[in-house]
């Protein structure tokens, strides 16, 4: 029997479903379970633990497999109680037995003679699901369990976290730049993993000082801002930091003497965009609209808009199938109380860029909201237009004498301007009936 097989056999013998395990906090654990295991053990369920039956567990585990996601297999040190968490992928499950495949090097198996199995957990609907099953088999390919009749779903977070998707992080403090990746994010805090590349050392980081964070996707900057360090892990090479952004409002443009009019539309338009940090598609109802931007209302627990975040592509969709696409940035967020004392978040979003044709449609909409008889770049009855020009004296006798020989070309030019809406021209008309 090989040394590795002996270790696996010892692991199976050490595990008993009813053993008492003293859980100790360890910042090396994934962020989502830190708040749930402090001063608790898996044999004592709290009032905030919601039961999840086996049928539900199987459906969720199959969904995790379908999404190519993973779960964490947790082992507790037999002497010190700290955790070893190992990523695994659940395989399709249709009965009592769940098979999981290791997603990392099996070198960790050499440590398991010092650990006993505790539980496995995964994140679902922004809640952590803990399962304490019976081990059936362990090998170099994976681990299999007999599922219990129930698991437990726990959520103590006021604001949900969302995993980051391939976002590069620059961590800057006092002229030193560390590089890393975004782990997960909420609108009030986020966690990142950064690497110290020699001669860098984490001792260069002052935990009491402000750090400047930049999120990038390729060469495009998606967020930048000052943050406060909440906590960190203790690794020497790769370290996990939990940070709190400090800015709650930014001034994107120079203040104007007169503010743009705010409009409330009924029915309300909807904004749709792919979240630049999590890659999830977001739908939010638009509250107020102006020429420089708009505001939206979010549920506090599920808010996703981070002040300073840039949205490269955002669609504003109206009921008449009009869709306006722009580049935007979140510039402020404020808490507000609605009916039944429910707390929502109202966020302001500034429009940064919009192509010239879309801008014409946007201007037309805003003028129409202000005055029903105002029109921007709409198609015009040219016979009525020429009649208007002559009756008002815009085309006076001396002017007409100089242009009448080229009147066909003038008509052709005005047809392009007022009927075909070229990029180079805009027209504004106030028209009654």
C-alpha positions in Angstrom: 0.0 0.0 0.0 1.4 3.4 -1.0 1.9 6.2 1.4 -0.9 8.2 -0.3 -3.3 5.2 0.0 -2.5 4.9 3.7 -3.3 8.6 4.2 -6.7 8.2 2.4 -7.5 5.1 4.5 -6.7 7.0 7.7 -8.9 9.9 6.6 -11.9 7.5 6.2 -11.3 6.0 9.6 -11.0 9.4 11.3 -14.4 10.7 9.9 -17.5 10.0 12.0 -20.7 11.9 11.3 -21.3 12.9 14.9 -17.8 14.0 16.0 -17.5 17.4 17.6 -15.3 19.8 15.6 -14.2 23.1 17.1 -14.3 25.6 14.2 -11.8 28.4 14.4 -11.7 31.5 12.2 -9.1 31.5 9.5 -8.8 34.2 6.9 -7.4 31.7 4.3 -11.0 30.4 4.0 -13.2 31.7 1.2 -14.8 35.0 2.1 -18.4 33.8 1.9 -18.0 31.5 5.0 -16.1 33.7 7.4 -19.2 35.2 8.9 -21.0 31.9 9.5 -18.5 29.7 11.3 -17.2 32.1 14.0 -17.7 30.5 17.4 -20.1 27.8 15.9 -19.8 24.1 15.2 -21.6 22.2 12.5 -23.5 20.1 15.0 -25.3 23.1 16.5 -27.6 24.9 14.1 -28.6 28.5 14.8 -31.9 30.3 14.4 -30.7 31.7 11.1 -30.1 28.2 9.6 -32.8 27.4 7.1 -33.3 23.7 6.2 -32.8 22.5 2.6 -34.2 19.0 1.9 -32.3 16.4 -0.2 -34.4 16.9 -3.3 -33.5 20.6 -3.3 -29.9 19.8 -2.7 -29.7 17.5 -5.6 -31.3 20.0 -8.0 -28.9 22.8 -6.8 -25.8 20.5 -7.1 -26.8 19.6 -10.7 -27.2 23.2 -11.5 -23.7 23.9 -10.1 -22.4 21.1 -12.5 -24.4 22.6 -15.4 -22.8 26.0 -14.8 -19.3 24.4 -14.4 -19.1 25.9 -10.9 -17.5 24.3 -7.9 -18.0 23.7 -4.2 -15.6 23.7 -1.2 -14.7 20.5 0.6 -13.6 21.4 4.2 -11.3 19.5 6.5 -10.6 20.5 10.1 -7.2 20.1 11.7 -7.5 17.4 14.4 -5.5 19.4 16.9 -5.8 23.1 16.1 -9.2 23.2 14.4 -8.2 25.4 11.5 -9.5 24.6 8.0 -8.2 23.2 4.8 -10.6 24.0 2.0 -10.4 22.2 -1.3 -12.2 23.1 -4.5 -14.2 20.3 -6.2 -16.7 20.0 -9.0 -19.9 18.0 -8.3 -20.7 15.5 -10.9 -24.3 14.8 -12.1 -26.4 13.4 -9.2 -29.7 11.6 -9.3 -29.8 9.7 -6.0 -28.2 9.5 -2.5 -24.6 9.4 -3.7 -22.7 12.5 -4.8 -19.4 12.2 -6.6 -17.1 15.2 -6.8 -13.9 15.7 -8.8 -10.9 17.5 -7.5 -10.2 20.8 -9.2 -6.7 21.3 -7.9 -3.5 19.4 -7.5 -3.9 16.4 -5.2 -0.7 17.3 -3.4 -2.9 18.4 -0.5 -3.7 14.8 0.1 -0.4 14.4 1.8 -1.6 16.7 4.6 -4.8 14.9 5.3 -3.4 12.7 8.0 -3.6 15.8 10.2 -7.2 16.6 9.2 -10.6 15.1 9.6 -13.5 15.8 7.2 -15.9 18.5 8.4 -18.4 19.5 5.7 -18.7 20.9 2.3 -20.4 24.2 1.3 -21.3 26.2 -1.8 -22.8 29.6 -2.6 -26.3 29.6 -4.0 -28.6 32.7 -4.4 -26.1 34.7 -2.4 -26.6 32.3 0.5 -24.1 29.7 1.8 -25.4 26.1 1.9 -23.6 23.8 4.4 -23.9 20.0 4.0 -22.5 17.5 6.4 -22.6 14.1 4.6 -21.1 10.7 5.1 -17.9 10.0 3.2 -18.2 6.9 0.9 -14.9 7.0 -0.9 -11.8 9.2 -1.4 -9.2 8.8 -4.1 -6.8 10.8 -6.2 -9.6 11.7 -8.7 -12.1 12.9 -6.2 -14.4 12.2 -3.3 -17.9 10.7 -2.9 -20.6 11.2 -0.3 -23.8 9.9 0.9 -26.1 12.9 1.0 -28.0 13.6 4.3 -31.7 14.2 4.3 -31.2 17.9 4.9 -28.6 20.6 4.5 -28.6 24.2 5.9 -28.8 27.5 4.2 -27.4 30.5 6.0 -27.2 34.2 5.1 -26.1 36.9 7.5 -25.2 39.5 4.9 -27.2 42.6 4.6 -25.8 43.1 1.1 -25.2 40.3 -1.3 -21.7 39.6 -2.8 -21.1 38.7 -6.4 -18.1 36.9 -7.7 -15.7 38.8 -10.0 -15.1 37.6 -13.5 -11.5 37.9 -14.8 -10.9 41.4 -13.5 -7.3 42.5 -13.1 -6.6 44.6 -10.0 -3.9 47.2 -9.3 -3.3 47.8 -5.6 -1.4 51.1 -5.1 -0.1 52.6 -1.9 2.7 55.1 -1.4 4.0 54.6 -4.9 4.1 50.8 -4.8 1.9 48.8 -7.2 0.8 45.3 -6.4 -1.2 43.2 -9.0 -4.0 40.7 -8.4 -7.5 39.7 -9.2 -11.0 40.5 -8.0 -12.5 37.7 -5.9 -16.0 39.0 -5.1 -17.7 42.4 -4.7 -20.6 44.1 -3.1 -21.5 47.8 -3.2 -20.0 48.3 0.2 -16.9 46.2 0.1 -15.0 43.8 -2.1 -12.2 41.2 -1.7 -9.1 40.9 -3.9 -6.2 38.5 -4.0 -2.9 40.2 -4.8 0.6 38.8 -5.3 3.9 40.0 -3.9 6.5 39.6 -6.7 10.1 39.9 -5.5 11.5 42.2 -4.3 8.0 43.2 -3.1 6.9 42.1 0.3 3.5 42.6 2.1 5.4 44.4 4.8 5.4 47.4 2.5 1.7 47.7 3.0 0.5 49.9 5.8 -2.9 48.6 6.9 -3.9 51.9 8.4 -3.3 53.9 5.3 -5.6 54.4 2.3 -5.0 52.4 -0.8 -5.9 53.3 -4.4 -7.6 50.5 -6.4 -7.9 50.1 -10.1 -10.1 47.4 -11.8 -9.2 46.6 -15.4 -10.6 44.3 -18.2 -7.7 44.2 -20.7 -6.6 47.8 -21.1 -10.0 49.3 -20.2 -10.4 50.8 -16.7 -13.7 49.8 -15.1 -13.3 51.3 -11.7 -10.8 53.4 -9.7 -11.0 54.8 -6.2 -9.6 55.1 -2.7 -10.3 52.3 -0.3 -9.8 51.4 3.3 -8.3 48.0 4.3 -10.8 46.0 6.5 -8.8 42.8 6.9 -6.2 40.6 5.3 -5.0 37.0 5.3 -1.6 35.9 6.3 -0.1 34.3 3.2 3.4 35.3 2.2 3.1 35.2 -1.6 -0.7 35.6 -2.3 -2.7 37.6 0.1 -6.5 38.2 0.4 -7.6 41.7 1.2 -11.1 42.9 2.1 -11.5 46.6 1.2 -14.2 49.2 1.7 -14.5 51.9 -1.0 -14.5 55.4 0.5 -16.2 57.5 -2.2 -20.0 57.8 -2.1 -20.2 60.5 -4.7 -18.0 61.8 -7.5 -18.3 64.9 -9.6 -18.1 63.8 -13.3 -18.8 67.2 -14.9 -18.3 70.9 -14.1 -21.3 72.2 -12.1 -23.9 74.1 -14.3 -25.7 77.3 -13.4 -29.0 75.7 -14.5 -29.6 72.0 -13.9 -31.0 69.8 -16.6 -34.7 69.1 -16.2 -35.5 65.7 -14.6 -38.3 63.7 -16.2 -40.3 60.8 -14.9 -41.7 58.6 -17.7 -44.7 56.4 -17.5 -44.4 53.5 -18.2 -40.8 53.6 -16.9 -37.9 52.7 -19.3 -35.6 49.9 -18.3 -31.8 50.0 -18.4 -30.0 46.7 -19.4 -26.3 46.1 -19.2 -23.7 43.5 -18.5 -22.1 44.3 -15.2 -18.5 45.1 -16.0 -17.1 43.3 -12.9 -19.3 40.3 -12.5 -20.4 39.8 -16.2 -24.1 39.3 -15.1 -26.9 40.9 -17.1 -28.6 43.5 -15.0 -32.2 44.9 -15.5 -33.2 48.0 -13.5 -36.1 50.3 -13.8 -35.2 53.9 -14.7 -36.5 56.5 -12.2 -35.6 59.9 -13.6 -34.1 61.0 -16.9 -32.2 64.1 -17.9 -29.9 65.2 -20.7 -26.7 64.3 -18.7 -27.9 61.1 -17.1 -30.5 59.2 -15.1 -31.2 57.6 -11.8 -32.3 54.1 -10.9 -33.7 52.4 -7.8 -32.2 49.2 -6.4 -33.2 46.8 -3.7 -30.7 47.3 -0.8 -29.8 43.7 -0.4 -29.2 43.1 -4.1 -27.6 46.4 -5.1 -24.9 46.1 -7.8 -24.0 49.7 -8.7 -20.6 50.7 -7.2 -19.9 54.5 -7.2 -17.2 55.2 -9.7 -17.8 52.1 -11.8 -17.8 52.6 -15.6 -20.3 50.7 -17.7 -18.9 50.4 -21.2 -22.2 49.6 -22.8 -25.7 50.3 -21.4 -29.0 50.2 -23.2 -32.0 52.3 -22.2 -35.1 50.5 -23.5 -38.5 52.2 -23.9 -42.0 50.7 -24.4 -42.1 51.6 -28.1 -39.0 49.5 -28.8 -36.8 52.5 -28.9 -33.3 51.5 -27.6 -30.6 54.1 -26.8 -27.1 52.8 -26.2 -24.4 54.7 -24.3 -21.3 54.5 -22.1 -22.0 55.5 -18.5 -20.6 55.8 -15.0 -22.2 55.5 -11.5 -21.6 58.9 -9.8 -23.6 58.6 -6.5 -25.8 56.4 -4.4 -28.1 57.3 -1.6 -30.2 55.2 0.8 -33.9 55.9 0.9 -36.9 54.4 2.7 -40.0 53.4 0.8 -43.3 51.8 1.9 -43.2 49.4 4.8 -39.9 50.9 6.0 -38.1 48.9 3.2 -34.6 50.4 2.4 -33.7 50.9 -1.2 -30.7 52.5 -2.9 -31.1 55.3 -5.4 -28.1 55.7 -7.7 -27.2 58.4 -10.2 -25.6 57.4 -13.5 -23.9 59.9 -15.8 -23.8 59.4 -19.6 -20.2 59.6 -20.8 -20.5 58.8 -24.5 -23.2 58.2 -27.1 -22.9 57.9 -30.9 -24.1 60.9 -32.9 -27.3 59.2 -34.3 -28.3 57.9 -30.9 -27.7 61.4 -29.4 -30.2 62.8 -31.9 -32.9 60.4 -30.9 -32.1 61.2 -27.2 -32.4 64.9 -27.8 -35.6 64.4 -29.7 -37.1 62.5 -26.7 -36.0 65.1 -24.2 -37.5 68.0 -26.2 -40.7 66.1 -26.6 -40.9 65.5 -22.9 -40.5 69.2 -22.2 -42.8 70.4 -25.0 -45.1 68.2 -27.0 -44.9 70.5 -30.0 -41.1 70.4 -30.2 -39.4 68.1 -32.7 -35.7 67.2 -33.2 -34.5 65.6 -36.5 -37.9 64.3 -37.4 -39.1 63.9 -41.0 -40.8 67.0 -42.3 -43.4 67.7 -45.0 -41.2 69.7 -47.4 -44.1 71.4 -49.2 -45.2 72.8 -45.8 -41.6 73.7 -45.0 -41.0 75.7 -48.2 -44.3 77.4 -47.8 -43.3 78.4 -44.2 -40.0 79.8 -45.5 -41.7 82.0 -48.1 -44.5 83.2 -45.8 -42.3 84.2 -43.0 -39.8 86.0 -45.2 -37.0 83.6 -44.6 -36.7 83.4 -48.4 -37.1 87.0 -49.2 -37.2 88.3 -52.9 -33.5 89.2 -53.2 -32.5 85.8 -51.8 -34.8 83.9 -54.0 -33.6 85.9 -57.0 -30.1 84.5 -56.3 -31.1 80.9 -55.8 -34.0 80.3 -58.2 -31.8 79.0 -61.0 -30.6 76.3 -58.7 -33.9 75.5 -57.0 -33.8 71.8 -58.0 -30.5 71.4 -56.2 -31.8 73.3 -53.2 -34.9 71.1 -53.0 -32.6 68.0 -53.3 -30.3 69.3 -50.5 -33.2 70.1 -48.2 -34.7 66.7 -48.8 -31.4 65.1 -47.5 -31.3 67.4 -44.5 -34.9 67.0 -43.4 -35.9 63.6 -44.6 -32.7 61.4 -44.5 -31.2 62.9 -41.3 -27.5 62.8 -42.2 -24.8 62.8 -39.5 -23.6 66.3 -40.3 -26.9 68.1 -39.7 -29.6 68.7 -37.0 -32.9 70.5 -37.2 -35.2 71.7 -34.5 -38.8 72.5 -35.2 -41.7 73.8 -33.1 -44.9 72.6 -34.9 -48.5 73.0 -34.0 -50.8 70.7 -35.8 
